[in-house]
Each structure stands twice: as C-alpha cells, then as structure tokens.
Amino acid sequence: MGFTVLIPARMASSRLPNKPLADIAGLPMIVRVAQAARASAAERVVVAADDARITEACAAHGVQAVLTRPDHPSGSDRLAEACTILGLDGEDLVLNVQGDEPLIGASMIDACAALLRDRPDCVMATVAHAIDDVAEFANPNVVKVVLDSQHRALYFSRAPIAWWRDGFANGISRLPMPAPLRHVGLYAYRARFLRGFPGLAQAPLEQTEALEQLRVLWHGERIAVHVSTARPGPGVDTPEDLARVRALFAASASGAA
C-alpha cells in the first residue's frame, strides 16, 4: 500500500516570520522539506499551504502544492482540507511531515507509514526515540510519550514521564530506567480518520498540555508508536535553529565537493 506525504505550511510564525520561505542553501525551506520527503517511498509529496507565496515557491521548484484556507486552527485541520482537495479518503495512508523539518529522514517516514499499514487496531502512527540527556528530559518543549505492551501510546506530556516514585528526592538529576522516550512530530493517518479529526471535540488534556494528539487518545482511539534507534535532524523554530540547519547543509555540501 502506497502513501501520500502532506506537508502543512503557513506563513505566520511569531519566532521566525515567513518561515516556509527561509533560504537554506539556495532553496526555500519548504522545498528542502519536500525534497527530503521525496527520498521516501511516498507515491506523492504535496505541500498544504495557507498563502499563495508558498504555492508559488513550490511551483517554481517542481513541488506539488495546494492552497488551503488561512484560518485553520491547526496543521491537522489544514491537512484534512488537503485530503478533500486531493480526494484522499478511507484507508488511504497520509503522512504528516512538518514543514520545518528539512532534515527529516526518509527511513523514518517509511517506518511510520509501514507501522500504520500493519496496525489495523490504530487510526494513527507516530515515532519516538530514547532520551539520553537529563536536560532534554526536563525540557517542557520536548514532548515525551509512554507506551503500552503493544507499542501504543498511553500518554503524551511535556512533563518528564515516566517518573519514578522517589524521583523528587533529588530533583531531575538523572534519567529513569528504562530510558524515557521523546516524541517525534511525524504522524501517519488513515485518511478517513484525518478528515473527521477536526470535528472531534477538543480534549481537556489537550488544552492543558497544548498537545493535539491527546484528543485522539481522549476519544478512545489508538496511536501506534515506532521506536527509532535514530534521532531526526534538528527542526527549525527560531533564527538560531535556522542558522544551525544552514551550517549543516553547508558542511554537507563541502563534504560532497
């Protein structure tokens, strides 16, 4: 079963204005993300944009894009509209690759798609990897996930989870065992579920944690989790992140020369 990669992209960003068009080694970031996704086994890669400047940049570099409404409250809502535009429905597999992940690995995309294909008990799949740094474990910007015995998500949180009974005795000074898991914001959906997702009531836990995937669990659906041995490349949220990714692309180019 093939799959489609959808990449949500919007111009508004408080920390990095016009982020999708930020230059990375001579190309807009959104084009770099699409190129990375094309290295996967996806049948097609489509950008779901909120602004004609993004679709124009994609067209200039041979990337398929659709223009969606600018008022969507989340990336999932934007992708649901893109599914309608593209005629994706039923058991069609859709991969949500974030528009600020120009270093996303093709093997990670393929593993996430394959997991959902093989898990009819789940409406979604996502990815996690082991945390090996105490600061990362304590960071509320790093989302953690805990799993059940079938590698389905039990809960996602910005708090350090799982937490051992006596952990508060010395503060967050070491990692629990087994290693906690960092959630990677890569999602696979069955198109029917994705198209219906915006109609689901928001979950109180989702509002508390500011984590949209908790709506899925709150409504009794299941999310399969692929535990990767590899970490994804850094994403781009701030000017500092952009500088780091630009340096990585420059180093890669000089190494290939």
Protein Blocks (a to p, Z undefined) as FASTA:
>chain_A
ZZdddddddfbdfklghklmpceehiafklmmmmmmmmmmbfbdcdddfbfklmmmmmmn
opacddddfkbfbfklmmmmmmmmnopahjbccddddfklmkbcfklmmmmmmmmmmmmk
bcbdcdddddfbfklmmpmkbccddddfkopafbdcfbdcdddfklmmnopfbccddddd
dddfbdcddfklmmmmmmpccdfklmmnopaklmmmmnopacdddddfbdcddddfbfkl
mmmmmmmmmmmmmmmZZ
